[in-house]
Amino acid sequence: MGLQAVLDRFVDETDIIEAAFHSCASSGLAGLITYQSAPLEDGCLVALWDAWGRFLRDAILTSCSGASTGLAGNTYTSAAPRDETQAVSHLKTLGLCGSYSEPTWHSPQILSSVIRALQLPNGTTVMTGLGVTSVVVGAGSIANPLGEIRACRNFVAHKTEENAKKLHKYGARTHLTLKSHLRAKRQGADHFVDLLDGCRAVAAAVVN
């Protein structure tokens, strides 16, 4: 099975998220609290983080199901092939799902343990892809966006001063919402589009 199909599904979903982000210039604000929400921007950010977790799930379970081919043309053959149900059941038995029904796929630490548990033949490629320091976006490059996307998602879910401060290292100014951060122009496009493109580039490295 080709891992290109896994990447294509992720790109298709992020295209929909990007279209939603551009559907209007920005959303209104909600809530009479210190850190207000901007429903459109907040929602698109959470949708991206959710899509990223499901992409990793798709890539891992496809890779352990038998023989798979990466983007570079390498064929990976699992030493212990398992279908989706068998793989998740095995991970539960090993306690890698915690109190949830499945592992926290977007956690690098848990994903590393999952890769070892499933004896993933392309595990090194996956972890190397996740760990790239920068990716090409348009005519330039940006830092690996996963840490920033995670920090933004945490701010959306828990609008606290602590989480707001964590965004400062990514260039966010003191603000009440993510709107100014995600819609800032950095390479000619909204910063959220840079994060999307960067995430797509990391995804391609993961399934290379």
C-alpha positions in Angstrom: 0.0 0.0 0.0 1.3 3.4 -0.9 1.8 6.0 1.9 1.2 8.7 -0.8 -2.5 8.0 -0.3 -2.2 8.7 3.4 -0.6 12.1 2.7 -3.2 12.9 0.0 -6.0 12.4 2.5 -4.3 14.7 5.0 -3.7 17.4 2.3 -7.3 17.1 1.1 -8.5 17.7 4.7 -6.2 20.7 5.3 -7.4 22.2 2.0 -10.9 22.2 3.4 -9.6 23.8 6.6 -7.7 26.5 4.6 -10.9 27.2 2.6 -12.8 27.7 5.8 -10.2 30.0 7.2 -10.4 32.2 4.0 -14.2 32.1 4.0 -14.3 35.5 5.7 -11.7 38.0 6.7 -12.1 37.2 10.3 -14.7 36.2 12.9 -16.2 38.2 15.6 -15.2 37.9 19.3 -17.1 35.9 21.9 -17.1 36.0 25.7 -16.6 38.7 28.2 -13.4 37.3 29.7 -9.8 38.3 29.6 -9.0 36.0 26.7 -11.8 36.0 24.3 -12.4 33.5 21.5 -12.5 34.1 17.8 -14.7 31.2 16.7 -13.4 30.9 13.1 -9.7 31.2 13.8 -9.9 29.1 16.9 -12.0 26.4 15.2 -9.6 26.2 12.2 -6.6 25.8 14.5 -8.2 23.0 16.5 -9.3 21.3 13.2 -5.7 21.4 12.0 -4.4 19.8 15.2 -7.2 17.2 15.1 -6.3 16.4 11.4 -2.7 16.1 12.3 -3.4 13.5 15.0 -5.5 11.4 12.6 -2.8 11.7 9.9 -0.3 10.2 12.3 -2.8 7.4 13.2 -3.4 6.7 9.5 0.4 6.6 8.7 1.2 4.3 11.6 -1.6 1.8 11.1 -1.0 1.7 7.4 2.7 1.1 7.9 2.2 -1.8 10.3 -0.5 -3.5 8.2 2.0 -5.2 5.8 4.1 -3.8 3.0 3.9 -0.1 2.3 5.8 2.2 0.0 7.1 5.6 1.0 7.2 8.8 -1.1 10.9 8.1 -1.9 10.0 4.7 -3.3 11.3 2.6 -0.4 9.2 -0.4 0.5 8.7 -1.1 4.2 7.6 -4.6 5.2 6.3 -5.0 8.7 7.8 -7.9 10.7 4.6 -8.4 12.6 1.7 -7.3 10.4 -1.5 -6.2 12.1 -4.7 -4.7 10.9 -6.2 -1.7 12.6 -8.2 -3.6 15.2 -5.3 -5.9 16.0 -2.8 -3.0 16.3 -5.0 -0.9 18.6 -5.8 -4.0 20.8 -2.1 -4.7 21.1 -1.3 -1.2 22.1 -4.1 -1.3 24.7 -2.6 -4.5 26.1 0.7 -2.8 26.5 -0.9 0.1 28.3 0.0 2.7 25.7 -3.6 4.0 25.5 -3.7 5.2 29.0 -7.3 5.9 30.1 -8.3 6.5 26.4 -9.5 4.0 23.8 -6.4 4.8 21.6 -2.9 6.3 22.1 -2.4 10.1 22.0 -1.1 9.9 18.4 0.3 13.4 18.3 2.5 13.0 21.4 6.1 12.4 20.2 6.9 10.4 23.4 3.9 8.1 23.1 4.4 7.8 19.3 7.9 6.6 19.8 6.7 3.9 22.2 3.9 2.9 19.7 6.5 2.6 16.9 8.6 0.2 19.0 5.6 -1.8 20.1 4.3 -2.3 16.6 7.9 -2.9 15.2 7.2 -0.3 12.6 9.6 -0.9 9.7 9.8 2.8 8.8 9.9 4.0 12.4 13.2 5.8 12.0 11.8 7.7 9.0 8.7 8.7 10.9 10.6 10.0 13.9 13.2 11.8 11.7 10.4 13.5 9.8 8.7 14.6 13.0 12.0 16.0 14.2 13.0 18.2 11.3 14.0 21.6 12.5 12.7 23.6 9.4 10.6 23.0 6.3 10.3 24.8 3.0 7.2 26.9 2.6 6.8 28.8 -0.7 10.0 30.6 -1.6 11.3 30.4 2.0 11.4 28.2 5.0 9.9 28.2 8.5 10.7 26.4 11.7 8.9 23.0 12.2 5.4 24.3 13.0 4.2 21.4 15.3 5.3 23.1 18.6 3.6 26.3 17.6 0.4 24.6 16.5 0.3 22.7 19.8 0.8 25.9 21.8 -2.0 27.6 19.8 -4.3 24.6 20.4 -3.6 24.7 24.1 -4.4 28.4 24.2 -7.7 27.8 22.4 -8.6 25.0 24.8 -7.3 26.7 28.0 -7.2 30.5 27.7 -4.9 31.3 30.6 -2.1 33.8 31.0 0.4 30.9 31.1 -0.7 29.5 27.8 -0.7 33.0 26.3 2.9 33.6 27.3 3.9 30.4 25.6 2.9 31.9 22.3 5.2 34.8 22.7 8.2 32.8 21.6 6.5 32.2 18.3 6.1 35.9 17.7 2.7 36.4 19.2 2.2 39.8 20.8 0.1 40.4 23.9 -3.4 39.8 22.5 -6.9 38.8 23.5 -7.4 36.3 20.7 -5.4 34.2 18.2 -6.8 36.4 15.4 -3.9 38.8 15.2 -1.4 36.0 15.4 -2.9 33.7 12.8 -3.7 36.4 10.3 -0.4 38.2 10.6 1.4 38.5 7.2 4.9 37.0 7.5 5.8 35.6 4.1 3.1 37.3 2.1 0.4 35.0 3.3 -1.6 34.7 6.6 0.5 33.0 9.2 -2.1 30.3 9.6 -1.4 29.3 5.9 2.3 29.1 6.7 1.5 26.7 9.6 -0.8 24.6 7.2 1.9 24.4 4.5 4.6 23.6 7.1 2.4 20.9 8.6 1.9 19.4 5.1 5.7 19.4 4.6 6.4 17.6 7.9 3.7 15.1 6.9 5.5 14.4 3.7 8.7 13.8 5.6 7.0 11.4 7.9 5.8 9.2 5.0 8.9 9.6 2.9 
